[in-house]
């Protein structure tokens, strides 16, 4: 059994993906925002450490073999890296908090997830600093961008970069990212087009300022398809999948995913957004939390089924050397 510690854990999407494989056990999770912590704890027996990571001392974390982190990406330059924690604005220090914990705990494996644009961020400096920091601490780094609709059998166009890092060179050589798989899951598997949902999700005449409703009626000509309201116009997603979910999905305005059903035009519900991230339909959402917070949690999370496939391949690479099952 490999013990995992999760940082910037959110609602636990990465953790759920790893837990599916019996080799991994989540022994610790840290998340600063109390709202996703509530959702996490509703779906787990683990008590989340809800402190700012900067306040967490390495000796307070149980020993672990695998670090999991979907860390926030802030701008930091090579110069900022050289200054380390002396950088007055504190830019990028959250990644260096992970490095601080890595130095102290020396996990065998580090798994990181971030936005696809991490590679080109700040002309490549950000990614270079991250890679160099990991290599300086003895890790072999394997990065790859994977799309949920190609690697997770989930109808969402979501590209993310994953960094799988190993101390052991043999395990690193054994590891390979999963291959693409056919997209068999349909929109109707994650969105309930047939059932009437709460009135609050529907767009009706006069409900919103301006002519939004009229524009939607004119543009949304197909049931069982996903559209996006883009501030000033409506865009149909022609690929038959959900566009990348965003954290501001529930705030109206930009990037809201809309569907047309026999009951009318409506937003996707928060649970449909979690379905779109590959969470099981049994995943529980707090009943006393605003939809805006739940949409944000779904948009900030990861595609669980992609994580599952990567975790399985990490387990295979480790077991090839160590012979555990």
N, C-alpha and C positions, 0 to 999 in steps of 0.2 A: 504493500500500500504506500503510495506517495502522498504526503501531506501537502496541501495547497493553502497558501495565504493569498487573499484577494484584496486588492487596493483599488480605490475609486470604484467600488463594487457596484454602485447603482442599485438596481433591483435584483441583481444577481444573474444576469444573462450568461456571462462567461462561466460563472460557477455552475449553473445548471448544465451547460454543455460538457464540462469536465466531469461532473458527478455522474453523468450517464454511464461513464466507463468505470468499472469496479476497481481499477488500479488507483483512482484518485479519490481523496477525501478532503473536503474543505474543513480546515481546522480554525480558520480565522478570516474575518472579513472586516474591512474598514471603509466607511463611507461617511462623509461630512454632512451631507444633506439629510435631514431627518425624514423627509417625505418618502424618497425611495427606500430608506431604511425600513420604514413601516411596511412597505410592500414586500421587501425582502423577507422580513421576519414573519410575515403572514404565510409565506411559502417555504419556510425553513425552520429547523429547530435551533439553528445557530443564532446566538445573540451578536449583533453587529456592533463593532466599536465605532461609535458615532462621534469621533473627535477629528479635528483637523490633523492631517497626517504629520504636519510639522510638530505637533505636540506628542506624537507617539514615539516613545523610546524603543529602540530595537530589542532591548532586553524584556520589554513588556509583551512582545509578540512571541507566541509559541514557536518552537523550531519548525521549519517547514522545508520541503524539498522542491516545491514548484511555486514560483511567484506568478500571479495572474494580475494584470492591470490594463484597464482601458483608460489610460491616463490622459488628462487634458493637455493640449499642445499649446503652449504659450511661446511667443517669440523670444528666442534667445540666440545670441550670436556666438561665434567662436570666442570673441573677446569677453562676452558675458560668462561663457563657460570657464575661461581662464580665471576670471574673478571669483568663480564659484559662488559661494553664498554671500560674498561681499557686494554683489550686484545690488545697488541701492534700491532699484525698483522691484526687486524680487522676481524678475522675469525668469521663467523656466525653472524656478526652484522646485516646483512640484515634481518634475522628472528627477531632479537631483535628490529629492527625498527618497525616491525609489532606489537610486544609486547608494545612498547612505545605508538603507536597509539591506541591500544586496551585499555591500561590503561587510556588514556585521553578521549576516545570517548565511551567506554563501550557498544559496540554493543551487541545486544541480541544473534546474531548468527555469528559464524566464520566458513567459508568454505575454506579449504586449499587443494591444489592438489600438488602431487610431484611424483617422480619416485618410483617405487615399492621397490627399494633397500634402500629407506630411513629407513625402519624398521631395517635392519641389519647393516646400516652404522656405522662405528666406534664401532663395537661390540655392537650395540644397544644404545650407549650413545646418539647419535644425536636425535633419536626418543624419548628417555626418557626425555631429556632436553626440547624438544618441548612440550611433553605432560605435564610435570611438570609445565612449564611456563604457559600453558593455564589453567591448574587446579588451579594454585596459584592465577589466576585472576578470578576464580569463574566459570569456564566452565566445563561442562560434555562433555567428548571427545569420539566420536564414529568413529574409523578408520576402513577402509575396502579397500582391493585391488580388483579392478574390471577390467575385460578385455573388451575392446571395442567390440570384436566379440561375446561376451556372454551377454553383458548388453546394447549394443548400436545399435544392428542390423546394424553393420558396418563391412565389411570384412577386418578388420585389427587386427593383433595380437598385441594388445597394452595394457599392464598391468600398471595401475597407482594406487597409494594409495590416497584415499580421506579421509580427516578428517572433520567431521561435528560436530560442537561444539555449545552447547546451554547453556545459562545462566539459563534458566528456566528448572527445572528438569522434570516437567510434559510434556513440549514440547519434551524434550530429550527422555522421555519414549515413547512418541507417535511416534517418528521417527523410521523408519526402512529403510535400503538401498533397492533399487529395486531388484526384483528377476530376475534371468536369463530369457532371451527371445530367441526364435528361431532366427537363422540368416537367414533371407529371402532375404536380399539384396545381389545381385551377383556382381562379379567383373565388369561385363559389365554395371552395374548401376553407377559405379564411374569412370570407364576407358572407353574411346572411342576407341574400337579396330578397328572400321570400317573407320573412317575419316582419311585422310592423314593430318598430322600436319606439323609444320615448320621443314624444313630440319635439323635445328640445333639439334633436339632431336634424330636423327637417328645415329646409328653406321654404318659406311661404311668402306670398305677395305682401309687401309692406313691412316685413320683419326686419329687414336690414336697410340701411340708408341707400339712397340712389336707386339705380336700376339693376342691381346685382341679380335679383331674382329673374327679371326679364331676360338678361343676358344668359343666365344659366339655362332657362327654358329653351331659348333659341339655339344654344350651342350643344346642349346635351341631348343628342338624337338617338342614343343607343342604351338600352338597358344592359346590365351586367358588364359594364365597362367602367374604368376609373378615370375621372377627370380631375384637373387641378384648377383652383381659382388662383390666378397669378396677379393679384392686385387690381389689374385693369381688364383682364380678359380671361377666357376659359381655354384650357388646353386639354385635349384628349390624349391619354397615353396609348399610343397606337400599338405598343408591343404587347398589350394584353397583360401587363403586370402593374403592380402598384409602384408609383415613383418613390424615390428615396424618402422615407419618413424623416421628418425634421422635428427638432425639439419645440418649435413654435407652431406645430400643427394645430393646436387647439385655440390659438389666439385670434382666429379670423384673419382676414387679409391674405397674406402670402402663403402659398404652398399647401393650402388646405385640400385634402383628398376628398372628392365628392363622388357619389354614385347615384344613378337613377334607378329607382325600383318602381314596382306597380303602386307603391304607397306614396311615391313622391321623390323629390330630390333631397338627399341628405348627406351629412358628413359620415365618414366611417366612425364607428363607436371606438372608445378607448380599447375595449377588448379585441375588436377587430384589428386594431393597430398592433397589439401584442401578438395576435395570431400571425400577423404579417412579419413579425420578427422571429417566428418559429417557436414561440412559447406554446406549451400545451394548452388545450382548451380548458383544462382543469386549473390553470394558473389563476390565483385569486387576486382580485384588486380590492383595496380598501373601499368600503361603501361610504365612508365619511370624508372622502377626499374629492376635491374639485376635478372636473374633467380636464381642465387646463393642466393641472399637475400630472395627471395620468398620461395625457398626450405627450407631455414633456419627457416623462420617464420612458415611454415606449420609444420616442424618437432618439433619446440619448443612449438607448440600449444597443444590443448586438443581435445579430442573427444567430439564434441558439443552435440551429441545425448545422450551420457552417462550423461553429466552435466544436460541436460534437465530432464532426469528421476529422478536424485537425487534432483534437484530443485523442481520438482513436489511433491516429498515425503516430503521435508522440508515444503513446503506450506501446505500440508495436515496436518502435525503434528502441525503446528502453528495454523491453522484454527480450528482444533479439540478443542483447548483450547479457542481461541479468537473469533471463530464464524464468521470470516470475509470471504469474497469471492471476 
